[in-house]
Amino acid sequence: MTGMSFSFDAEVWWWRGPSPFHFVTVPKDVADEIHDNAAAFTYGWGMIPVTGTVNDVAFATALFAKDGGYVVPIKKAVREAAGVELGDVVHITMAPVQG
């Protein structure tokens, strides 16, 4: 999976858990491909480190495993720089980082 990258559009949603955060859900076809190759990238608990862009703003984060797929956390600083609000559909590009 080295050298692979993914692009997709997804809606920003908010999780109200103990650590509230904004996320986008990785589409199933992309999540399936990541899952098939996750052993090469995960650093535990299903987390996959990635680099990418949201609306052309660069970021680094880790995908969270959720409901058989993955979600991408979008930090406040990234949302503000990209002009992203809750409910917006954003363009995401990302690439797993081998650790």
N, C-alpha and C positions, 0 to 999 in steps of 0.2 A: 504494500500500500504506500510505500515511500514515493513521494512525488505526486500523489493523488490530491486533487482538490475538488470541492463541490460548490455549486451555486444554487440558490433557491430563493424564493420569496415566501415570507411567512409573517403572520400577525404577531405583534408584541402583546403578551399577556402578563398578568401580575399574579404571583403566588403570595398568599397572606400568611404563610407558615411562620415558624419562630424567627426566621431570618427573611423578611419579605424581599422579594427580588423580581425583576422583570426578565422574561424569557421569551424565546421563540422555539417552537417545536420543529425538529428536523423532520422533513417528509419521510414517509415510510420507506420508499425505495432507497433514499440516501442512508437512512438509519440502518437498513438491512445490510448494505455494503460495508458500512463502518463496523457493524457488529461482526460480520464475517471475518474482519481483519483486526479486531480490537486487541487481541493478545499482543500484537506488535507495538501497541501504543499506550495501553492503559497503565496507570500507576496505582491502581487499586480502587476498590469500591465501584468499579464500572466507570470511573472518570477517564476521559480521553482528552489530553491536552491538544489545543488547536490554536492556530493563528488565523486571522481573517480580517474581513472588513464588513461593516454594516453601513450602507449608504456612503461608501468610499472612505469611511473612517476606520483606521487600523486598530485592532485590538488583539489581545491574547487572553485566553480563558481555558476552561475545560468543560467538555460536554458532560452533562449529568445523565445517567441512565434513569428513565422514567417510563413506566407502563409498556415495557418491551421495546422502547425506542430511546431517543435522546432529546434533550432540550439544551439550548444554548443560553447561558445567562448573559444579559446585556447590562453592564455596569452603568451607573448613573453618569459618570464622566463621558462614557462612549455615547450614551443616549443624548446627552446635552450637545456634544460636539457634532453629532449626526442629525440633530433636530428631530429626534424620535420621541413620540408620545405613546402612551398606552393605547392599544387598538390600531396603531399604524401597521400597514404592511410594508416590510422592509426587504431590501435585497441583501442577502448574506452570501459571502464567499468565505470558505474556510478550508484549511488543510491540517490534517493531523500532524503532530510533532512527535517524532520518535524520541523517546527518553532514555 
